[in-house]
Amino acid sequence: MKTVHCPVKGDQINGDDCLLICDVADRLIKPEALPEGIKWDEQQCRVCKACKYHADIEE
């Protein structure tokens, strides 16, 4: 499975976790759904939205 570097987690993550974090940043899912070890706040939200992988899906 392909992984990418996640600036929010500070580690490699798979596409499923990336999409989950993006959904939290876009306020579609509550932060409680995030994988263990990710501290969520407004700064992390901005970091996620600035990431080149944020919402990197085919429309």
N, CA and C atoms as an extended XYZ file, in Angstrom:
177
Properties=species:S:1:pos:R:3:atomname:S:1:resname:S:1:resid:I:1 pbc="F F F"
N         0.839       -1.180        0.000 N   MET     1
C         0.000        0.000        0.000 CA  MET     1
C         0.886        1.245        0.000 C   MET     1
N         0.527        2.209       -0.816 N   LYS     2
C         1.294        3.449       -0.912 CA  LYS     2
C         1.118        4.287        0.353 C   LYS     2
N         2.212        4.877        0.790 N   THR     3
C         2.146        5.788        1.927 CA  THR     3
C         2.710        7.146        1.521 C   THR     3
N         2.317        8.160        2.263 N   VAL     4
C         2.814        9.518        2.035 CA  VAL     4
C         3.211       10.099        3.385 C   VAL     4
N         4.066       11.127        3.354 N   HIS     5
C         4.441       11.794        4.602 CA  HIS     5
C         3.318       12.736        5.017 C   HIS     5
N         2.878       12.585        6.243 N   CYS     6
C         1.822       13.439        6.797 CA  CYS     6
C         2.446       14.442        7.762 C   CYS     6
N         2.351       15.742        7.453 N   PRO     7
C         2.920       16.742        8.364 CA  PRO     7
C         2.160       16.843        9.691 C   PRO     7
N         0.920       16.406        9.709 N   VAL     8
C         0.142       16.430       10.954 CA  VAL     8
C         0.651       15.344       11.897 C   VAL     8
N         0.834       14.139       11.367 N   LYS     9
C         1.311       13.028       12.196 CA  LYS     9
C         2.825       13.043       12.342 C   LYS     9
N         3.517       13.619       11.352 N   GLY    10
C         4.973       13.634       11.386 CA  GLY    10
C         5.560       12.287       11.026 C   GLY    10
N         4.804       11.514       10.243 N   ASP    11
C         5.219       10.162        9.890 CA  ASP    11
C         4.515        9.766        8.598 C   ASP    11
N         4.836        8.586        8.102 N   GLN    12
C         4.179        8.064        6.910 CA  GLN    12
C         2.787        7.547        7.286 C   GLN    12
N         1.802        7.791        6.405 N   ILE    13
C         0.458        7.265        6.603 CA  ILE    13
C        -0.049        6.726        5.273 C   ILE    13
N        -1.069        5.872        5.356 N   ASN    14
C        -1.665        5.359        4.122 CA  ASN    14
C        -2.791        6.290        3.669 C   ASN    14
N        -3.324        6.022        2.511 N   GLY    15
C        -4.356        6.880        1.942 CA  GLY    15
C        -5.618        6.957        2.771 C   GLY    15
N        -5.982        5.845        3.431 N   ASP    16
C        -7.186        5.854        4.261 CA  ASP    16
C        -7.045        6.824        5.432 C   ASP    16
N        -5.889        6.776        6.112 N   ASP    17
C        -5.666        7.688        7.237 CA  ASP    17
C        -5.571        9.131        6.751 C   ASP    17
N        -4.961        9.332        5.587 N   CYS    18
C        -4.847       10.674        5.023 CA  CYS    18
C        -6.239       11.250        4.765 C   CYS    18
N        -7.100       10.469        4.155 N   LEU    19
C        -8.456       10.924        3.860 CA  LEU    19
C        -9.218       11.225        5.148 C   LEU    19
N        -9.032       10.392        6.161 N   LEU    20
C        -9.691       10.609        7.448 CA  LEU    20
C        -9.243       11.938        8.066 C   LEU    20
N        -7.934       12.197        8.055 N   ILE    21
C        -7.411       13.448        8.619 CA  ILE    21
C        -7.928       14.643        7.814 C   ILE    21
N        -7.966       14.510        6.485 N   CYS    22
C        -8.507       15.587        5.637 CA  CYS    22
C        -9.973       15.851        5.969 C   CYS    22
N       -10.744       14.790        6.186 N   ASP    23
C       -12.157       14.960        6.529 CA  ASP    23
C       -12.329       15.670        7.864 C   ASP    23
N       -11.444       15.399        8.806 N   VAL    24
C       -11.499       16.111       10.085 CA  VAL    24
C       -11.143       17.580        9.863 C   VAL    24
N       -10.123       17.845        9.053 N   ALA    25
C        -9.728       19.232        8.772 CA  ALA    25
C       -10.854       19.991        8.076 C   ALA    25
N       -11.612       19.287        7.246 N   ASP    26
C       -12.736       19.912        6.538 CA  ASP    26
C       -14.025       19.890        7.363 C   ASP    26
N       -13.910       19.452        8.606 N   ARG    27
C       -15.016       19.411        9.562 CA  ARG    27
C       -16.172       18.501        9.115 C   ARG    27
N       -15.823       17.433        8.416 N   LEU    28
C       -16.825       16.441        8.020 CA  LEU    28
C       -16.941       15.333        9.063 C   LEU    28
N       -15.857       15.140        9.819 N   ILE    29
C       -15.785       14.114       10.861 CA  ILE    29
C       -15.190       14.761       12.112 C   ILE    29
N       -15.637       14.317       13.271 N   LYS    30
C       -15.114       14.868       14.527 CA  LYS    30
C       -13.692       14.375       14.781 C   LYS    30
N       -12.853       15.201       15.422 N   PRO    31
C       -11.462       14.835       15.710 CA  PRO    31
C       -11.312       13.551       16.528 C   PRO    31
N       -12.342       13.161       17.262 N   GLU    32
C       -12.276       11.937       18.056 CA  GLU    32
C       -12.050       10.705       17.180 C   GLU    32
N       -12.348       10.801       15.885 N   ALA    33
C       -12.192        9.673       14.964 CA  ALA    33
C       -10.746        9.494       14.487 C   ALA    33
N        -9.876       10.445       14.823 N   LEU    34
C        -8.487       10.381       14.362 CA  LEU    34
C        -7.738        9.200       14.974 C   LEU    34
N        -6.751        8.681       14.231 N   PRO    35
C        -5.927        7.598       14.787 CA  PRO    35
C        -5.222        8.056       16.062 C   PRO    35
N        -4.968        7.116       16.946 N   GLU    36
C        -4.287        7.418       18.207 CA  GLU    36
C        -2.934        8.061       17.938 C   GLU    36
N        -2.582        9.030       18.759 N   GLY    37
C        -1.279        9.672       18.637 CA  GLY    37
C        -1.299       10.992       17.890 C   GLY    37
N        -2.444       11.368       17.340 N   ILE    38
C        -2.537       12.648       16.637 CA  ILE    38
C        -3.236       13.642       17.543 C   ILE    38
N        -2.521       14.693       17.880 N   LYS    39
C        -3.084       15.776       18.683 CA  LYS    39
C        -3.704       16.772       17.710 C   LYS    39
N        -4.980       17.100       17.867 N   TRP    40
C        -5.674       17.949       16.916 CA  TRP    40
C        -5.969       19.311       17.524 C   TRP    40
N        -5.675       20.362       16.773 N   ASP    41
C        -6.032       21.725       17.147 CA  ASP    41
C        -6.096       22.555       15.857 C   ASP    41
N        -6.358       23.826       15.974 N   GLU    42
C        -6.494       24.668       14.775 CA  GLU    42
C        -5.184       24.758       13.981 C   GLU    42
N        -4.060       24.716       14.664 N   GLN    43
C        -2.775       24.732       13.959 CA  GLN    43
C        -2.626       23.474       13.097 C   GLN    43
N        -2.971       22.318       13.651 N   GLN    44
C        -2.900       21.075       12.890 CA  GLN    44
C        -3.864       21.118       11.704 C   GLN    44
N        -5.007       21.742       11.890 N   CYS    45
C        -5.974       21.892       10.805 CA  CYS    45
C        -5.356       22.696        9.663 C   CYS    45
N        -4.702       23.798        9.977 N   ARG    46
C        -4.045       24.624        8.945 CA  ARG    46
C        -2.925       23.856        8.260 C   ARG    46
N        -2.159       23.091        9.030 N   VAL    47
C        -1.074       22.283        8.468 CA  VAL    47
C        -1.637       21.277        7.465 C   VAL    47
N        -2.719       20.623        7.839 N   CYS    48
C        -3.338       19.634        6.955 CA  CYS    48
C        -3.838       20.293        5.675 C   CYS    48
N        -4.536       21.410        5.803 N   LYS    49
C        -5.099       22.067        4.621 CA  LYS    49
C        -4.021       22.603        3.688 C   LYS    49
N        -2.831       22.894        4.223 N   ALA    50
C        -1.727       23.389        3.399 CA  ALA    50
C        -0.930       22.259        2.744 C   ALA    50
N        -1.159       21.025        3.181 N   CYS    51
C        -0.415       19.877        2.661 CA  CYS    51
C        -0.786       19.615        1.210 C   CYS    51
N         0.210       19.216        0.410 N   LYS    52
C        -0.056       18.958       -1.004 CA  LYS    52
C        -0.967       17.765       -1.228 C   LYS    52
N        -1.127       16.918       -0.225 N   TYR    53
C        -2.014       15.769       -0.360 CA  TYR    53
C        -3.433       16.031        0.122 C   TYR    53
N        -3.680       17.213        0.713 N   HIS    54
C        -5.017       17.508        1.225 CA  HIS    54
C        -6.030       17.466        0.092 C   HIS    54
N        -7.044       16.624        0.288 N   ALA    55
C        -8.128       16.486       -0.687 CA  ALA    55
C        -7.599       16.199       -2.093 C   ALA    55
N        -6.539       15.409       -2.174 N   ASP    56
C        -5.943       15.050       -3.457 CA  ASP    56
C        -6.676       13.850       -4.054 C   ASP    56
N        -7.934       14.115       -4.441 N   ILE    57
C        -8.739       13.057       -5.039 CA  ILE    57
C        -9.255       13.522       -6.388 C   ILE    57
N        -9.529       12.574       -7.238 N   GLU    58
C       -10.052       12.898       -8.561 CA  GLU    58
C       -11.506       13.357       -8.414 C   GLU    58
N       -11.823       14.442       -9.047 N   GLU    59
C       -13.197       14.964       -8.994 CA  GLU    59
C       -13.993       14.411      -10.150 C   GLU    59
